[in-house]
Amino acid sequence: MKLLQLISCILLPPLGVFLTVGVGSALIINILLTLLGLVPGIIHAVWIYSKQSEKEVNV
């Protein structure tokens, strides 16, 4: 599942954020960033993914 999340963060950033954190403010922000340009959306999605993975490791 983690590999699928990472790939979706790169190919389709809103889907990657949805799979990582679900529906919320991060998803809305990512949709707006992706509409402004694909690269900001990818950066935000990978950042959300890494932040969530870091939380899982520390718990």
matplotlib code that plots the C-alpha trace (Angstrom):
import matplotlib.pyplot as plt

x = [0.0, 2.8, 4.3, 1.0, 0.6, 4.0, 3.4, 0.0, 1.6, 3.8, 1.4, -1.8, -1.1, -4.7, -5.2, -2.0, -3.1, -6.5, -5.0, -2.7, -4.9, -8.4, -10.7, -9.6, -7.8, -4.7, -6.6, -8.2, -4.9, -3.3, -6.1, -5.6, -1.8, -2.2, -4.5, -1.8, 0.8, 1.6, 5.0, 3.7, 1.0, 3.6, 5.8, 2.9, 1.7, 5.2, 5.6, 2.2, 3.2, 6.5, 5.0, 2.4, 5.1, 7.2, 4.2, 3.7, 7.4, 7.4, 4.3]
y = [0.0, 2.4, 2.0, 2.6, 5.8, 7.1, 6.4, 8.1, 11.1, 11.5, 10.7, 12.1, 14.2, 14.6, 10.9, 10.3, 12.8, 11.2, 7.7, 9.1, 11.3, 11.1, 14.0, 17.2, 20.5, 18.9, 17.4, 20.8, 22.5, 19.9, 20.2, 23.9, 23.5, 20.9, 23.3, 26.0, 23.6, 19.9, 20.4, 22.2, 19.6, 16.8, 18.5, 19.0, 15.4, 13.9, 16.1, 15.0, 11.4, 11.7, 13.5, 10.7, 8.0, 9.7, 9.7, 6.0, 5.2, 7.3, 5.7]
z = [0.0, 0.8, -2.7, -4.3, -2.2, -3.2, -6.9, -6.8, -5.0, -8.0, -10.8, -9.4, -6.3, -5.0, -5.1, -3.2, -0.5, -0.3, 0.1, 2.8, 5.0, 3.5, 3.0, 4.8, 4.5, 3.1, 0.2, -0.6, -0.5, -2.7, -5.3, -5.4, -5.7, -8.5, -10.4, -10.1, -11.5, -11.3, -9.6, -6.5, -6.1, -6.3, -3.8, -1.4, -1.8, -1.2, 1.9, 3.3, 2.6, 4.3, 7.3, 7.7, 7.4, 10.0, 12.4, 11.9, 12.6, 15.8, 17.3]

ax = plt.figure().add_subplot(projection="3d")
ax.plot(x, y, z, "-o")
ax.set_aspect("equal")
plt.show()
